[in-house]
Amino acid sequence: MAIPAVSIILLAIAGPIGAQTTKEATKPADKNPGHLKMALVNLKSLYSDGADADSNKANIQANLKRHLYFIDKLAAEGAEFVGFPELSINGYRFSNPG
């Protein structure tokens, strides 16, 4: 399944400052100490509100697969927190066109 283009925004926000381990102490100085590297993903989800339960289940599984893809990709790029739109796993829509 091809992953459609999405908008990804990386932000730095204030976070808790923890004790450094020896491994962390040897890293270059953090330009934003005490900040969290966040990634926000905006994506279009498949809907799971149809009459066919098997189709709904497949759509939720596809949405989960896409979420996991972005979590893995962004974590590998250094994101410490990945945020998704509310209700993006089940693809809920607030109005049914039709």
Secondary structure, DSSP 4 states (H G I P E B T S, - for coil): -PPPP-EEEEEEEE----PPPHHHHTSPPPSSTTEEEEEEEE-PPPP--SS-HHHHHHHHHHHHHHHHHHHHHHHHTT-SEEE--TTTTTT--SS---
